[in-house]
Amino acid sequence: MPQLRSLTFLPALLRHSQRVILEPTLFLGESFPCPELEELTVAHPDPNDPFYSHLPPALRRLTLQSWPRHCIHRHAFAGDILKKLGWQSPILSSSELLLLLETTRLPELKLLDVEYVADGQEDTLLRRLPVLFPNLEMLTIYRYRNGDADEVPVTWLARQFSSYNRLRMLRIHFDFPNATPKDQLQLLLESAILEVARHITSSAIRYVCALHHERIKNVWLPWRVELDRNGIKRWTLDRTLVAFSGIS
């Protein structure tokens, strides 16, 4: 498949299944079979899979996720259905995701979409992303609290994005506790995403988005930046941007 441009691999894992390894033993040491690949989506990646070290440098879009998304597994109603189906979601920790991404060499990557459970290496992961992918323009992060955390460190998280100099759009799933009253959640999301926006120094930034759970679906709430007559950034919720509705 030398001319393949886009590859998507989204298996749902049954209980006791292993994470997905795409690198067959017989392929080790050989050249990548899809040198013109531009987009890659993989569910439940294995951080020790050597496949990612062979990705072509021209890759523009990389998505490493759960399927269905981990937040769906954690939803009270949908999660029960997935459990009855025997599906699991072996999500990566931030340490494991860092281990995987450090094996790549993707200088032209522009869009990155990742999911992880925060651990002690999250700060290193977030500092390394703009170094590993210097041309990154759109970043989507589904961040989940670990089992011991009840709060989301919004201000700390916001500060991690100050060095993302080319970013045009940032989307974040904050994973606030389910106990947050629904009538307060959107205000909480707005406060959190605007705190993140305040720390972004990229002159290219156009949107910051927070994932909002609305009944049985997830919707990205996008805040658009505008400059007032004094050149000061103002952020406005832009519900006309509908391209990011859904779970992707």
N, C-alpha and C positions, 0 to 999 in steps of 0.2 A: 504493500500500500504506500508507495513512495510519494503519491500526490495527495494523501489524506490531509485535510486541513483542520478537522474538528473531530474529537473523540470524546464520547460520554459513556461512563460506566457507572450505573447507579443500581447495584444490587441491594435488596433488602436482606439483612442477615438474620437467619433463624438463631434461636437460642443455642449456645455452645459452638456457634460458627466462629472461625478465625477472621481477623481483619484481612482485607483484600491485598494480595500480592500479585502484581502484574508482570513481574520479571521471571520468566521461565529460565530454568537452569541452562538450557541449551542456547539461550540468547546472550548470556554473560560474555563480555569481551567483544561482541560484535557491534557494528554501527547501528544507530537507531533506525528502525525500518520506515519511519515517517518523518523524514528530514524537513518537510514543509508544514508540519503541524503547527497551528496557531492557537487552538483552543483545546483545553483538556479539563474534563470534569471527572473526578473519581470519588466515590463514596467509600467510607471506612478504610482510608489508606493505612498501610502498615509503615510506621516510621523507619523500619529497617529494610524496606524494599529498595534494592539498588536501581530499580526502574527510573527513579526521579533524577538520579545522577546522569542519565543518558538523554534527558530531554533536550531537544534542539534549542539553541540560543535565540531563535527567532520567535519562540512561543510568546504570544501576546496576552493570553488569558488563562488563569489557573484557578480551579475551584476544588477545594479539598473539604468534604463535608460528610455529614451523616445522611442516611436516607431511610425513612423520611427525616427531615431536620430534627435535631436533638430536642428542640423546644416543643415539637409535636409529641415526642415521647413523654415529655414532662407535663404535658397538658392533662388535666384530671380526666376528662372524658375520652379524648383521643388516645391518651396513654393506656387506658384500660383496654381499649380495642386492640391496640398493637400488642399488648401483653397476651391477650387471648389468642392472637394469631401466632404467638411464639417469636415475635420479632424482637431484636435487641439493638442497642445503639452504643457500640464500644468507642466512644468519642475520645479523641486524642487529648492529652494534657498539653499545656503550653510548652513544656519541656520536650515532649515527643514531636510536636509540630516544629519546634526550632530545629531539632535533630534532622528532621526530614528536609526542611527548607535549606539548611546549610549545605546539603549535598547538591543543590541545583546551581546552575550557572545560566541565569536568564536576564541578561542586561536590557532586553527590549520589553520585558513584561510590563503591561499597562493596567491590567485588571487582576486583582487577587481577592478571593473569597474563601475565608477559612472559619473553622469552628474549633473551639478548644475549651477545656476546663482550666481555670487559672490555677497555677501553682507557683513555686518560688522562682521559676525562670521566666515568668511573664514579662517582667521589665526588660530582660535581655532580648526576648523575642520582639517586643515592640520597638526597641532601639535598633535591632538588626534589620528589620524589614526595609527601611529606606536605603540601607547600605547594600543589601542583597539585590534590591530592585530599584535602582536609582531613577527609573523613568515611570514609576508607579503613579497612575492618575486616578484610579478608583479602587478603594479598599473597602471590603465588607468583612466585618468581624462579628461572629456570633460568640460572645464571651459568656461563660457560665461560671457561677460561683462554685467553689469546692464545697464539700459536705460540711465543713466547719464554719463557713462564712455566712453571716446573716445580712451583711451590708455590701453595697457596691461602692468601691472607692472612686467616686466620680472625679474629684479634683485631681487625684493622683493619676487616674487614667487619662484625663484631659491633657496633662502635662507631657505625656509620652508622645503626643502628636506634633510637638513644636518643631521637630526637624523634618517633617514631611513636606519638602519644598515644592514638589510638583503636583501635589494632590488636588484634584478637581472635585471629587465626591468622596465622602466618607459615610459609611452606613454602619451602625452599631446596634447590636442586641445587648442590652444592659443586664438582663436577667434579674430584675428587681423581684423581691420575694412575692409569692402568690398572695400573701396576706394583705398586700397594698390595696386599699379600697379603690374600686373601679373609677369612682368620680375624681380621685386624686391622681390616678396613674398618668393621664396625659399631661397634667401639670408637672408631675415628677419627671416624665420623659423630656418635656420641653426644657425644664431647668437643667437637666443633665446634658442634653445635646448642645445647648447654648453655652454651657461651661466648657465643653469640648471645643466648640467653634471659637471661643475666645482665645484659646491657646494655639490655634492653627495659624502658622505664619505664611503658609503658601499664598502667593499672590494670585494663583490660578484657581483657588477654591471657589466653587459655585454652590454646592449643596452639602449640608450635613443632615443625615436621616437617622431616625430612631425607629426600631421595630415595635409596633403596637399590636397587641392581641385584641382582636375584635370578634368576640364569640368564637366561631370555629375557624376563623381565618386570621392570618397575620398580614399587616399592612405597614409599609414603610411610610412614615410621616416625614416629608422633606421640608427642611427650612432652606430658603434661598437667600443668598447674600446680595445686597444692593448697597451702593455707595450714595450717601446723601450729598448735598451740595458742598459740604465741607470735607468730603472725601472719607467720611467715617463709615465703617461697615455697619449695616443694619440687617437683621435676619428676620425673614417673614415666612410663616408657614404657607407653603404653596401646594394646595390640594389639586391644582391643575396637572401636576406631574403624577400620572397614573401608571407609568410603565413599570413601577416596582411593586405593584400590588401582588399579593400571593405569598408563597412560602420560599421563593428562590432568592 
